[in-house]
Amino acid sequence: METTGNNFDWEFMRTVARKTDDVLTRFEQVVSQAGDEDIREFAAAQLPTLRAHRSEATKLTKALY
């Protein structure tokens, strides 16, 4: 069964929000656990963008209620 319309929008944003949380968690783990300084710095530099994406995904998901 295909999801369409508002149901599709809701499921899509719910998935984006969940996956964004997963990615953010993994990057935070890399920052705290990676042995390579360059990798830690790269991951740390991405955190503000990932947090902003998570915030926007959360706002959009709430707007679809």
CHARMM-style PDB file with segment names, atoms N, HN, CA, C and O in Angstrom:
ATOM      1  N   MET     1       0.842  -1.183   0.000  1.00  0.00      PROA
ATOM      2  CA  MET     1       0.000   0.000   0.000  1.00  0.00      PROA
ATOM      3  C   MET     1       0.887   1.247   0.000  1.00  0.00      PROA
ATOM      4  O   MET     1       1.787   1.378   0.830  1.00  0.00      PROA
ATOM      5  N   GLU     2       0.630   2.136  -0.915  1.00  0.00      PROA
ATOM      6  HN  GLU     2      -0.101   2.030  -1.589  1.00  0.00      PROA
ATOM      7  CA  GLU     2       1.386   3.377  -0.994  1.00  0.00      PROA
ATOM      8  C   GLU     2       0.855   4.391   0.009  1.00  0.00      PROA
ATOM      9  O   GLU     2      -0.349   4.495   0.242  1.00  0.00      PROA
ATOM     10  N   THR     3       1.781   5.127   0.591  1.00  0.00      PROA
ATOM     11  HN  THR     3       2.759   5.042   0.402  1.00  0.00      PROA
ATOM     12  CA  THR     3       1.417   6.220   1.472  1.00  0.00      PROA
ATOM     13  C   THR     3       1.409   7.490   0.634  1.00  0.00      PROA
ATOM     14  O   THR     3       2.357   7.752  -0.106  1.00  0.00      PROA
ATOM     15  N   THR     4       0.356   8.273   0.745  1.00  0.00      PROA
ATOM     16  HN  THR     4      -0.414   8.060   1.346  1.00  0.00      PROA
ATOM     17  CA  THR     4       0.240   9.487  -0.054  1.00  0.00      PROA
ATOM     18  C   THR     4      -0.214  10.653   0.804  1.00  0.00      PROA
ATOM     19  O   THR     4      -0.626  10.480   1.951  1.00  0.00      PROA
ATOM     20  N   GLY     5      -0.130  11.842   0.226  1.00  0.00      PROA
ATOM     21  HN  GLY     5       0.205  11.982  -0.705  1.00  0.00      PROA
ATOM     22  CA  GLY     5      -0.660  13.037   0.866  1.00  0.00      PROA
ATOM     23  C   GLY     5      -0.060  13.310   2.225  1.00  0.00      PROA
ATOM     24  O   GLY     5       1.149  13.189   2.420  1.00  0.00      PROA
ATOM     25  N   ASN     6      -0.906  13.677   3.156  1.00  0.00      PROA
ATOM     26  HN  ASN     6      -1.889  13.775   2.998  1.00  0.00      PROA
ATOM     27  CA  ASN     6      -0.458  14.025   4.509  1.00  0.00      PROA
ATOM     28  C   ASN     6       0.199  12.850   5.222  1.00  0.00      PROA
ATOM     29  O   ASN     6       1.145  13.036   5.987  1.00  0.00      PROA
ATOM     30  N   ASN     7      -0.298  11.640   4.973  1.00  0.00      PROA
ATOM     31  HN  ASN     7      -1.066  11.489   4.351  1.00  0.00      PROA
ATOM     32  CA  ASN     7       0.320  10.465   5.597  1.00  0.00      PROA
ATOM     33  C   ASN     7       1.753  10.276   5.125  1.00  0.00      PROA
ATOM     34  O   ASN     7       2.633   9.933   5.914  1.00  0.00      PROA
ATOM     35  N   PHE     8       1.985  10.503   3.831  1.00  0.00      PROA
ATOM     36  HN  PHE     8       1.270  10.782   3.191  1.00  0.00      PROA
ATOM     37  CA  PHE     8       3.349  10.421   3.317  1.00  0.00      PROA
ATOM     38  C   PHE     8       4.221  11.485   3.966  1.00  0.00      PROA
ATOM     39  O   PHE     8       5.325  11.186   4.419  1.00  0.00      PROA
ATOM     40  N   ASP     9       3.739  12.719   4.016  1.00  0.00      PROA
ATOM     41  HN  ASP     9       2.842  12.962   3.648  1.00  0.00      PROA
ATOM     42  CA  ASP     9       4.496  13.822   4.618  1.00  0.00      PROA
ATOM     43  C   ASP     9       4.875  13.486   6.048  1.00  0.00      PROA
ATOM     44  O   ASP     9       6.021  13.679   6.456  1.00  0.00      PROA
ATOM     45  N   TRP    10       3.917  12.986   6.804  1.00  0.00      PROA
ATOM     46  HN  TRP    10       2.987  12.829   6.472  1.00  0.00      PROA
ATOM     47  CA  TRP    10       4.150  12.647   8.215  1.00  0.00      PROA
ATOM     48  C   TRP    10       5.197  11.543   8.336  1.00  0.00      PROA
ATOM     49  O   TRP    10       6.137  11.672   9.120  1.00  0.00      PROA
ATOM     50  N   GLU    11       5.051  10.470   7.581  1.00  0.00      PROA
ATOM     51  HN  GLU    11       4.287  10.364   6.944  1.00  0.00      PROA
ATOM     52  CA  GLU    11       5.991   9.355   7.661  1.00  0.00      PROA
ATOM     53  C   GLU    11       7.385   9.772   7.194  1.00  0.00      PROA
ATOM     54  O   GLU    11       8.388   9.370   7.784  1.00  0.00      PROA
ATOM     55  N   PHE    12       7.443  10.568   6.146  1.00  0.00      PROA
ATOM     56  HN  PHE    12       6.628  10.894   5.666  1.00  0.00      PROA
ATOM     57  CA  PHE    12       8.726  11.041   5.642  1.00  0.00      PROA
ATOM     58  C   PHE    12       9.450  11.866   6.702  1.00  0.00      PROA
ATOM     59  O   PHE    12      10.621  11.622   6.990  1.00  0.00      PROA
ATOM     60  N   MET    13       8.759  12.834   7.277  1.00  0.00      PROA
ATOM     61  HN  MET    13       7.807  13.032   7.044  1.00  0.00      PROA
ATOM     62  CA  MET    13       9.409  13.702   8.275  1.00  0.00      PROA
ATOM     63  C   MET    13       9.750  12.925   9.543  1.00  0.00      PROA
ATOM     64  O   MET    13      10.774  13.187  10.174  1.00  0.00      PROA
ATOM     65  N   ARG    14       8.916  11.992   9.912  1.00  0.00      PROA
ATOM     66  HN  ARG    14       8.084  11.780   9.400  1.00  0.00      PROA
ATOM     67  CA  ARG    14       9.210  11.168  11.091  1.00  0.00      PROA
ATOM     68  C   ARG    14      10.489  10.363  10.853  1.00  0.00      PROA
ATOM     69  O   ARG    14      11.330  10.243  11.744  1.00  0.00      PROA
ATOM     70  N   THR    15      10.625   9.817   9.652  1.00  0.00      PROA
ATOM     71  HN  THR    15       9.942   9.915   8.928  1.00  0.00      PROA
ATOM     72  CA  THR    15      11.819   9.055   9.302  1.00  0.00      PROA
ATOM     73  C   THR    15      13.048   9.959   9.262  1.00  0.00      PROA
ATOM     74  O   THR    15      14.103   9.589   9.777  1.00  0.00      PROA
ATOM     75  N   VAL    16      12.923  11.130   8.660  1.00  0.00      PROA
ATOM     76  HN  VAL    16      12.066  11.430   8.242  1.00  0.00      PROA
ATOM     77  CA  VAL    16      14.044  12.076   8.595  1.00  0.00      PROA
ATOM     78  C   VAL    16      14.489  12.463  10.007  1.00  0.00      PROA
ATOM     79  O   VAL    16      15.685  12.485  10.296  1.00  0.00      PROA
ATOM     80  N   ALA    17      13.539  12.765  10.878  1.00  0.00      PROA
ATOM     81  HN  ALA    17      12.567  12.748  10.643  1.00  0.00      PROA
ATOM     82  CA  ALA    17      13.882  13.156  12.248  1.00  0.00      PROA
ATOM     83  C   ALA    17      14.604  12.022  12.971  1.00  0.00      PROA
ATOM     84  O   ALA    17      15.596  12.254  13.662  1.00  0.00      PROA
ATOM     85  N   ARG    18      14.108  10.803  12.812  1.00  0.00      PROA
ATOM     86  HN  ARG    18      13.302  10.614  12.251  1.00  0.00      PROA
ATOM     87  CA  ARG    18      14.721   9.651  13.487  1.00  0.00      PROA
ATOM     88  C   ARG    18      16.123   9.394  12.947  1.00  0.00      PROA
ATOM     89  O   ARG    18      17.053   9.161  13.719  1.00  0.00      PROA
ATOM     90  N   LYS    19      16.276   9.433  11.646  1.00  0.00      PROA
ATOM     91  HN  LYS    19      15.521   9.621  11.019  1.00  0.00      PROA
ATOM     92  CA  LYS    19      17.594   9.184  11.047  1.00  0.00      PROA
ATOM     93  C   LYS    19      18.575  10.304  11.387  1.00  0.00      PROA
ATOM     94  O   LYS    19      19.762  10.047  11.591  1.00  0.00      PROA
ATOM     95  N   THR    20      18.091  11.536  11.450  1.00  0.00      PROA
ATOM     96  HN  THR    20      17.128  11.745  11.285  1.00  0.00      PROA
ATOM     97  CA  THR    20      18.951  12.648  11.838  1.00  0.00      PROA
ATOM     98  C   THR    20      19.460  12.446  13.261  1.00  0.00      PROA
ATOM     99  O   THR    20      20.627  12.712  13.549  1.00  0.00      PROA
ATOM    100  N   ASP    21      18.589  11.977  14.149  1.00  0.00      PROA
ATOM    101  HN  ASP    21      17.641  11.762  13.916  1.00  0.00      PROA
ATOM    102  CA  ASP    21      19.015  11.668  15.523  1.00  0.00      PROA
ATOM    103  C   ASP    21      20.085  10.586  15.527  1.00  0.00      PROA
ATOM    104  O   ASP    21      21.064  10.681  16.268  1.00  0.00      PROA
ATOM    105  N   ASP    22      19.904   9.555  14.702  1.00  0.00      PROA
ATOM    106  HN  ASP    22      19.109   9.477  14.100  1.00  0.00      PROA
ATOM    107  CA  ASP    22      20.894   8.477  14.624  1.00  0.00      PROA
ATOM    108  C   ASP    22      22.251   9.000  14.166  1.00  0.00      PROA
ATOM    109  O   ASP    22      23.283   8.668  14.750  1.00  0.00      PROA
ATOM    110  N   VAL    23      22.243   9.816  13.123  1.00  0.00      PROA
ATOM    111  HN  VAL    23      21.405  10.085  12.648  1.00  0.00      PROA
ATOM    112  CA  VAL    23      23.495  10.358  12.589  1.00  0.00      PROA
ATOM    113  C   VAL    23      24.157  11.278  13.615  1.00  0.00      PROA
ATOM    114  O   VAL    23      25.369  11.216  13.819  1.00  0.00      PROA
ATOM    115  N   LEU    24      23.370  12.117  14.249  1.00  0.00      PROA
ATOM    116  HN  LEU    24      22.385  12.167  14.083  1.00  0.00      PROA
ATOM    117  CA  LEU    24      23.912  13.021  15.261  1.00  0.00      PROA
ATOM    118  C   LEU    24      24.550  12.231  16.399  1.00  0.00      PROA
ATOM    119  O   LEU    24      25.641  12.575  16.853  1.00  0.00      PROA
ATOM    120  N   THR    25      23.892  11.194  16.857  1.00  0.00      PROA
ATOM    121  HN  THR    25      23.006  10.915  16.488  1.00  0.00      PROA
ATOM    122  CA  THR    25      24.438  10.356  17.927  1.00  0.00      PROA
ATOM    123  C   THR    25      25.770   9.741  17.508  1.00  0.00      PROA
ATOM    124  O   THR    25      26.715   9.713  18.296  1.00  0.00      PROA
ATOM    125  N   ARG    26      25.849   9.255  16.291  1.00  0.00      PROA
ATOM    126  HN  ARG    26      25.081   9.277  15.651  1.00  0.00      PROA
ATOM    127  CA  ARG    26      27.092   8.640  15.819  1.00  0.00      PROA
ATOM    128  C   ARG    26      28.221   9.672  15.712  1.00  0.00      PROA
ATOM    129  O   ARG    26      29.361   9.377  16.070  1.00  0.00      PROA
ATOM    130  N   PHE    27      27.917  10.861  15.231  1.00  0.00      PROA
ATOM    131  HN  PHE    27      26.990  11.101  14.940  1.00  0.00      PROA
ATOM    132  CA  PHE    27      28.948  11.899  15.142  1.00  0.00      PROA
ATOM    133  C   PHE    27      29.410  12.313  16.537  1.00  0.00      PROA
ATOM    134  O   PHE    27      30.600  12.550  16.744  1.00  0.00      PROA
ATOM    135  N   GLU    28      28.500  12.404  17.485  1.00  0.00      PROA
ATOM    136  HN  GLU    28      27.533  12.212  17.317  1.00  0.00      PROA
ATOM    137  CA  GLU    28      28.887  12.738  18.858  1.00  0.00      PROA
ATOM    138  C   GLU    28      29.773  11.643  19.443  1.00  0.00      PROA
ATOM    139  O   GLU    28      30.706  11.940  20.189  1.00  0.00      PROA
ATOM    140  N   GLN    29      29.497  10.390  19.117  1.00  0.00      PROA
ATOM    141  HN  GLN    29      28.740  10.149  18.510  1.00  0.00      PROA
ATOM    142  CA  GLN    29      30.347   9.293  19.574  1.00  0.00      PROA
ATOM    143  C   GLN    29      31.743   9.396  18.973  1.00  0.00      PROA
ATOM    144  O   GLN    29      32.738   9.168  19.661  1.00  0.00      PROA
ATOM    145  N   VAL    30      31.817   9.737  17.702  1.00  0.00      PROA
ATOM    146  HN  VAL    30      31.008   9.923  17.143  1.00  0.00      PROA
ATOM    147  CA  VAL    30      33.122   9.886  17.047  1.00  0.00      PROA
ATOM    148  C   VAL    30      33.917  10.999  17.720  1.00  0.00      PROA
ATOM    149  O   VAL    30      35.114  10.852  17.968  1.00  0.00      PROA
ATOM    150  N   VAL    31      33.252  12.111  18.013  1.00  0.00      PROA
ATOM    151  HN  VAL    31      32.280  12.231  17.811  1.00  0.00      PROA
ATOM    152  CA  VAL    31      33.946  13.225  18.662  1.00  0.00      PROA
ATOM    153  C   VAL    31      34.551  12.788  19.995  1.00  0.00      PROA
ATOM    154  O   VAL    31      35.661  13.195  20.338  1.00  0.00      PROA
ATOM    155  N   SER    32      33.835  11.974  20.734  1.00  0.00      PROA
ATOM    156  HN  SER    32      32.933  11.643  20.456  1.00  0.00      PROA
ATOM    157  CA  SER    32      34.310  11.590  22.061  1.00  0.00      PROA
ATOM    158  C   SER    32      35.191  10.341  22.062  1.00  0.00      PROA
ATOM    159  O   SER    32      35.899  10.092  23.038  1.00  0.00      PROA
ATOM    160  N   GLN    33      35.159   9.551  20.982  1.00  0.00      PROA
ATOM    161  HN  GLN    33      34.583   9.754  20.189  1.00  0.00      PROA
ATOM    162  CA  GLN    33      35.852   8.256  21.045  1.00  0.00      PROA
ATOM    163  C   GLN    33      36.908   8.017  19.962  1.00  0.00      PROA
ATOM    164  O   GLN    33      37.743   7.126  20.114  1.00  0.00      PROA
ATOM    165  N   ALA    34      36.890   8.775  18.894  1.00  0.00      PROA
ATOM    166  HN  ALA    34      36.211   9.499  18.770  1.00  0.00      PROA
ATOM    167  CA  ALA    34      37.823   8.501  17.789  1.00  0.00      PROA
ATOM    168  C   ALA    34      39.261   8.747  18.209  1.00  0.00      PROA
ATOM    169  O   ALA    34      39.562   9.705  18.922  1.00  0.00      PROA
ATOM    170  N   GLY    35      40.132   7.878  17.762  1.00  0.00      PROA
ATOM    171  HN  GLY    35      39.888   7.100  17.183  1.00  0.00      PROA
ATOM    172  CA  GLY    35      41.547   8.022  18.086  1.00  0.00      PROA
ATOM    173  C   GLY    35      42.260   9.008  17.180  1.00  0.00      PROA
ATOM    174  O   GLY    35      43.296   9.556  17.554  1.00  0.00      PROA
ATOM    175  N   ASP    36      41.727   9.235  16.013  1.00  0.00      PROA
ATOM    176  HN  ASP    36      40.885   8.789  15.710  1.00  0.00      PROA
ATOM    177  CA  ASP    36      42.356  10.122  15.038  1.00  0.00      PROA
ATOM    178  C   ASP    36      41.847  11.548  15.229  1.00  0.00      PROA
ATOM    179  O   ASP    36      40.643  11.796  15.163  1.00  0.00      PROA
ATOM    180  N   GLU    37      42.749  12.469  15.463  1.00  0.00      PROA
ATOM    181  HN  GLU    37      43.727  12.268  15.517  1.00  0.00      PROA
ATOM    182  CA  GLU    37      42.377  13.859  15.717  1.00  0.00      PROA
ATOM    183  C   GLU    37      41.670  14.507  14.538  1.00  0.00      PROA
ATOM    184  O   GLU    37      40.726  15.274  14.728  1.00  0.00      PROA
ATOM    185  N   ASP    38      42.113  14.209  13.324  1.00  0.00      PROA
ATOM    186  HN  ASP    38      42.879  13.586  13.169  1.00  0.00      PROA
ATOM    187  CA  ASP    38      41.478  14.788  12.132  1.00  0.00      PROA
ATOM    188  C   ASP    38      40.021  14.352  12.011  1.00  0.00      PROA
ATOM    189  O   ASP    38      39.149  15.146  11.658  1.00  0.00      PROA
ATOM    190  N   ILE    39      39.775  13.095  12.306  1.00  0.00      PROA
ATOM    191  HN  ILE    39      40.483  12.450  12.592  1.00  0.00      PROA
ATOM    192  CA  ILE    39      38.400  12.588  12.247  1.00  0.00      PROA
ATOM    193  C   ILE    39      37.552  13.230  13.337  1.00  0.00      PROA
ATOM    194  O   ILE    39      36.409  13.614  13.088  1.00  0.00      PROA
ATOM    195  N   ARG    40      38.099  13.348  14.533  1.00  0.00      PROA
ATOM    196  HN  ARG    40      39.027  13.036  14.735  1.00  0.00      PROA
ATOM    197  CA  ARG    40      37.364  14.019  15.629  1.00  0.00      PROA
ATOM    198  C   ARG    40      37.023  15.455  15.244  1.00  0.00      PROA
ATOM    199  O   ARG    40      35.899  15.910  15.456  1.00  0.00      PROA
ATOM    200  N   GLU    41      38.004  16.168  14.674  1.00  0.00      PROA
ATOM    201  HN  GLU    41      38.917  15.798  14.502  1.00  0.00      PROA
ATOM    202  CA  GLU    41      37.770  17.560  14.274  1.00  0.00      PROA
ATOM    203  C   GLU    41      36.716  17.658  13.176  1.00  0.00      PROA
ATOM    204  O   GLU    41      35.857  18.540  13.213  1.00  0.00      PROA
ATOM    205  N   PHE    42      36.782  16.754  12.198  1.00  0.00      PROA
ATOM    206  HN  PHE    42      37.480  16.038  12.168  1.00  0.00      PROA
ATOM    207  CA  PHE    42      35.780  16.753  11.135  1.00  0.00      PROA
ATOM    208  C   PHE    42      34.388  16.521  11.718  1.00  0.00      PROA
ATOM    209  O   PHE    42      33.451  17.255  11.403  1.00  0.00      PROA
ATOM    210  N   ALA    43      34.254  15.515  12.557  1.00  0.00      PROA
ATOM    211  HN  ALA    43      35.015  14.919  12.813  1.00  0.00      PROA
ATOM    212  CA  ALA    43      32.949  15.207  13.157  1.00  0.00      PROA
ATOM    213  C   ALA    43      32.455  16.382  13.998  1.00  0.00      PROA
ATOM    214  O   ALA    43      31.277  16.734  13.934  1.00  0.00      PROA
ATOM    215  N   ALA    44      33.329  16.983  14.773  1.00  0.00      PROA
ATOM    216  HN  ALA    44      34.286  16.697  14.825  1.00  0.00      PROA
ATOM    217  CA  ALA    44      32.943  18.113  15.618  1.00  0.00      PROA
ATOM    218  C   ALA    44      32.475  19.295  14.761  1.00  0.00      PROA
ATOM    219  O   ALA    44      31.543  20.005  15.136  1.00  0.00      PROA
ATOM    220  N   ALA    45      33.117  19.500  13.623  1.00  0.00      PROA
ATOM    221  HN  ALA    45      33.875  18.924  13.318  1.00  0.00      PROA
ATOM    222  CA  ALA    45      32.739  20.616  12.743  1.00  0.00      PROA
ATOM    223  C   ALA    45      31.350  20.402  12.137  1.00  0.00      PROA
ATOM    224  O   ALA    45      30.680  21.371  11.777  1.00  0.00      PROA
ATOM    225  N   GLN    46      30.912  19.148  12.022  1.00  0.00      PROA
ATOM    226  HN  GLN    46      31.456  18.362  12.314  1.00  0.00      PROA
ATOM    227  CA  GLN    46      29.605  18.853  11.435  1.00  0.00      PROA
ATOM    228  C   GLN    46      28.458  18.958  12.441  1.00  0.00      PROA
ATOM    229  O   GLN    46      27.300  19.084  12.043  1.00  0.00      PROA
ATOM    230  N   LEU    47      28.762  18.906  13.722  1.00  0.00      PROA
ATOM    231  HN  LEU    47      29.702  18.804  14.046  1.00  0.00      PROA
ATOM    232  CA  LEU    47      27.716  18.890  14.749  1.00  0.00      PROA
ATOM    233  C   LEU    47      26.751  20.071  14.688  1.00  0.00      PROA
ATOM    234  O   LEU    47      25.545  19.853  14.801  1.00  0.00      PROA
ATOM    235  N   PRO    48      27.215  21.308  14.516  1.00  0.00      PROA
ATOM    236  CA  PRO    48      26.243  22.414  14.447  1.00  0.00      PROA
ATOM    237  C   PRO    48      25.235  22.257  13.305  1.00  0.00      PROA
ATOM    238  O   PRO    48      24.048  22.536  13.477  1.00  0.00      PROA
ATOM    239  N   THR    49      25.706  21.814  12.154  1.00  0.00      PROA
ATOM    240  HN  THR    49      26.670  21.587  12.015  1.00  0.00      PROA
ATOM    241  CA  THR    49      24.808  21.611  11.017  1.00  0.00      PROA
ATOM    242  C   THR    49      23.830  20.487  11.304  1.00  0.00      PROA
ATOM    243  O   THR    49      22.637  20.613  11.029  1.00  0.00      PROA
ATOM    244  N   LEU    50      24.324  19.397  11.851  1.00  0.00      PROA
ATOM    245  HN  LEU    50      25.293  19.294  12.075  1.00  0.00      PROA
ATOM    246  CA  LEU    50      23.440  18.265  12.175  1.00  0.00      PROA
ATOM    247  C   LEU    50      22.401  18.657  13.222  1.00  0.00      PROA
ATOM    248  O   LEU    50      21.243  18.249  13.135  1.00  0.00      PROA
ATOM    249  N   ARG    51      22.810  19.436  14.194  1.00  0.00      PROA
ATOM    250  HN  ARG    51      23.751  19.767  14.265  1.00  0.00      PROA
ATOM    251  CA  ARG    51      21.847  19.894  15.225  1.00  0.00      PROA
ATOM    252  C   ARG    51      20.795  20.813  14.611  1.00  0.00      PROA
ATOM    253  O   ARG    51      19.621  20.749  14.977  1.00  0.00      PROA
ATOM    254  N   ALA    52      21.213  21.666  13.680  1.00  0.00      PROA
ATOM    255  HN  ALA    52      22.167  21.718  13.383  1.00  0.00      PROA
ATOM    256  CA  ALA    52      20.253  22.542  13.011  1.00  0.00      PROA
ATOM    257  C   ALA    52      19.271  21.727  12.174  1.00  0.00      PROA
ATOM    258  O   ALA    52      18.079  22.033  12.148  1.00  0.00      PROA
ATOM    259  N   HSD    53      19.757  20.698  11.495  1.00  0.00      PROA
ATOM    260  HN  HSD    53      20.726  20.449  11.516  1.00  0.00      PROA
ATOM    261  CA  HSD    53      18.871  19.828  10.710  1.00  0.00      PROA
ATOM    262  C   HSD    53      17.876  19.120  11.613  1.00  0.00      PROA
ATOM    263  O   HSD    53      16.695  19.010  11.284  1.00  0.00      PROA
ATOM    264  N   ARG    54      18.359  18.638  12.758  1.00  0.00      PROA
ATOM    265  HN  ARG    54      19.319  18.727  13.026  1.00  0.00      PROA
ATOM    266  CA  ARG    54      17.465  17.963  13.700  1.00  0.00      PROA
ATOM    267  C   ARG    54      16.391  18.925  14.191  1.00  0.00      PROA
ATOM    268  O   ARG    54      15.222  18.552  14.293  1.00  0.00      PROA
ATOM    269  N   SER    55      16.774  20.140  14.492  1.00  0.00      PROA
ATOM    270  HN  SER    55      17.723  20.443  14.410  1.00  0.00      PROA
ATOM    271  CA  SER    55      15.819  21.138  14.972  1.00  0.00      PROA
ATOM    272  C   SER    55      14.752  21.417  13.913  1.00  0.00      PROA
ATOM    273  O   SER    55      13.564  21.480  14.229  1.00  0.00      PROA
ATOM    274  N   GLU    56      15.168  21.581  12.675  1.00  0.00      PROA
ATOM    275  HN  GLU    56      16.133  21.529  12.418  1.00  0.00      PROA
ATOM    276  CA  GLU    56      14.218  21.845  11.591  1.00  0.00      PROA
ATOM    277  C   GLU    56      13.316  20.645  11.348  1.00  0.00      PROA
ATOM    278  O   GLU    56      12.118  20.809  11.120  1.00  0.00      PROA
ATOM    279  N   ALA    57      13.873  19.449  11.394  1.00  0.00      PROA
ATOM    280  HN  ALA    57      14.846  19.316  11.580  1.00  0.00      PROA
ATOM    281  CA  ALA    57      13.053  18.254  11.205  1.00  0.00      PROA
ATOM    282  C   ALA    57      12.015  18.128  12.311  1.00  0.00      PROA
ATOM    283  O   ALA    57      10.873  17.744  12.055  1.00  0.00      PROA
ATOM    284  N   THR    58      12.403  18.447  13.526  1.00  0.00      PROA
ATOM    285  HN  THR    58      13.330  18.759  13.734  1.00  0.00      PROA
ATOM    286  CA  THR    58      11.463  18.401  14.644  1.00  0.00      PROA
ATOM    287  C   THR    58      10.353  19.421  14.460  1.00  0.00      PROA
ATOM    288  O   THR    58       9.184  19.106  14.681  1.00  0.00      PROA
ATOM    289  N   LYS    59      10.698  20.636  14.060  1.00  0.00      PROA
ATOM    290  HN  LYS    59      11.648  20.892  13.881  1.00  0.00      PROA
ATOM    291  CA  LYS    59       9.699  21.674  13.830  1.00  0.00      PROA
ATOM    292  C   LYS    59       8.719  21.259  12.730  1.00  0.00      PROA
ATOM    293  O   LYS    59       7.508  21.412  12.882  1.00  0.00      PROA
ATOM    294  N   LEU    60       9.243  20.738  11.634  1.00  0.00      PROA
ATOM    295  HN  LEU    60      10.227  20.614  11.510  1.00  0.00      PROA
ATOM    296  CA  LEU    60       8.383  20.333  10.527  1.00  0.00      PROA
ATOM    297  C   LEU    60       7.468  19.176  10.924  1.00  0.00      PROA
ATOM    298  O   LEU    60       6.298  19.143  10.544  1.00  0.00      PROA
ATOM    299  N   THR    61       8.005  18.232  11.686  1.00  0.00      PROA
ATOM    300  HN  THR    61       8.956  18.259  11.995  1.00  0.00      PROA
ATOM    301  CA  THR    61       7.189  17.106  12.129  1.00  0.00      PROA
ATOM    302  C   THR    61       6.049  17.590  13.016  1.00  0.00      PROA
ATOM    303  O   THR    61       4.911  17.145  12.871  1.00  0.00      PROA
ATOM    304  N   LYS    62       6.355  18.495  13.926  1.00  0.00      PROA
ATOM    305  HN  LYS    62       7.280  18.857  14.043  1.00  0.00      PROA
ATOM    306  CA  LYS    62       5.304  19.049  14.805  1.00  0.00      PROA
ATOM    307  C   LYS    62       4.275  19.827  14.003  1.00  0.00      PROA
ATOM    308  O   LYS    62       3.089  19.810  14.332  1.00  0.00      PROA
ATOM    309  N   ALA    63       4.718  20.510  12.952  1.00  0.00      PROA
ATOM    310  HN  ALA    63       5.682  20.524  12.685  1.00  0.00      PROA
ATOM    311  CA  ALA    63       3.803  21.291  12.122  1.00  0.00      PROA
ATOM    312  C   ALA    63       2.821  20.386  11.366  1.00  0.00      PROA
ATOM    313  O   ALA    63       1.740  20.829  10.981  1.00  0.00      PROA
ATOM    314  N   LEU    64       3.191  19.142  11.160  1.00  0.00      PROA
ATOM    315  HN  LEU    64       4.070  18.781  11.473  1.00  0.00      PROA
ATOM    316  CA  LEU    64       2.320  18.223  10.427  1.00  0.00      PROA
ATOM    317  C   LEU    64       1.245  17.574  11.308  1.00  0.00      PROA
ATOM    318  O   LEU    64       0.373  16.874  10.794  1.00  0.00      PROA
ATOM    319  N   TYR    65       1.295  17.791  12.592  1.00  0.00      PROA
ATOM    320  HN  TYR    65       2.003  18.360  13.010  1.00  0.00      PROA
ATOM    321  CA  TYR    65       0.268  17.232  13.481  1.00  0.00      PROA
ATOM    322  C   TYR    65      -1.056  17.880  13.213  1.00  0.00      PROA
ATOM    323  OT1 TYR    65      -2.049  17.546  13.859  1.00  0.00      PROA
TER     324      TYR     65
END
